[in-house]
Structure formats: structure tokens, C-alpha cells
Amino acid sequence: MEERLAKAVATEMRDAITRGTGTKADLTEFRAETKAETTKLRSEMGELRNELKADCAPLIVWLMSTTIAVGGIIIAAVALL
């Protein structure tokens, strides 16, 4: 999907340059907008990554606790044999 969008944008820019309608200022503005959007997306991805880590931490603690408890039960059962 992103590759198709990138190709479409590149084609549009190439056509604009060929027609002479795309000025250097237009391209500079487009580049700045693209850079700003990329920066914003990276920031949002970082925030989502941090939220995911925070949400997963209690689950990992619970999983480790459960694993240890089951291990203890197995050891106790084997000791009773």
C-alpha cells in the first residue's frame, strides 16, 4: 500500500515537473510537509510502543508467577510419589 502511494506521489511530481507546473518552492514545501508528517508518525509510533510495553508488563508478571506456581505444584506432586 505504501509503495503504491509512494509511486503515485513520485509520478505526480514527475508529471508536474514535466509540465513545468511544479516549482522548486512547491517541491520544497512538499518535502517539508512530508518530513513533518513522518516525524509525527514516528512520534505516534513511539507513544504506541510505550503504551504496549506498559500494558504487557502486568501480563508478563502474571505469566511468570503462574509458571512458578505450576512448577511448584509439579515438584510437590513428584515429591509425594
N, C-alpha and C positions, 0 to 999 in steps of 0.2 A: 504494500500500500504506500509506504513512504517513498519507495523507489519510483513508483509511478508518479507520485506527486512531484518528486524532485525532477524527473524527466519532463513533466508538464511545465514546471516553472522554468527550467532551462530552455525548453523550446519557445516558451513565451518571450523570454528575454532575448533569445537569438533572433526571433522574428521582429521584435521591437527595434533591435539594433539595426537589422537589415533594412527595415522601413525608415529608419532614421528618427523614429519617434521616441526612442529611449535615450535620454541624455545621460551624461555622466552623473549629474546630480540625482536623477531618478535611480540609477543603479546604486549610488552611494546610500541613498535613503533606503532602498530595498535591503541592502546589505545590513545597515544599522537596525532596521526592523527585524530582520531575520536573526541577527545576533542577540537582540533584546529578547525575542521570543525563545530562543534556545537557552539563554541564561535563566529565564523564568521557568521553563520546563525542567531544567536541571535542578533548580531550587525546589520545585514541587516534588520532583522525584526523591530528593534528599529528605524532604519532610515525610513523604510516604514511607521511605525506608526506615526512618526513625520511629514512626508510629508502629510499623510492623514489628520492629525489634521489641518495642515496649509491650505490644500485645502478646508476643510469643514468649516473653520471659516467664510469666506465671505458668504457662503451659509446660515449658521445659522443666521448671522446678517440680511441678506436679508429676510429670512423667518420670523424672529421676527418683522422686520419693516412692512412687508406685513400684518402680523396678526394684528398688532396695527392699521394700516391704515384701514383695513376691519372692525375692531371693531369700529373705529371712524365713518365710513360711516354708520354702523348699528345704532349706537347711534343717529347720525344726522337724519337718516330716521325715527326712532321711535319718536324723538322729534318733527318732522314735522307732525306727525299724531295727 
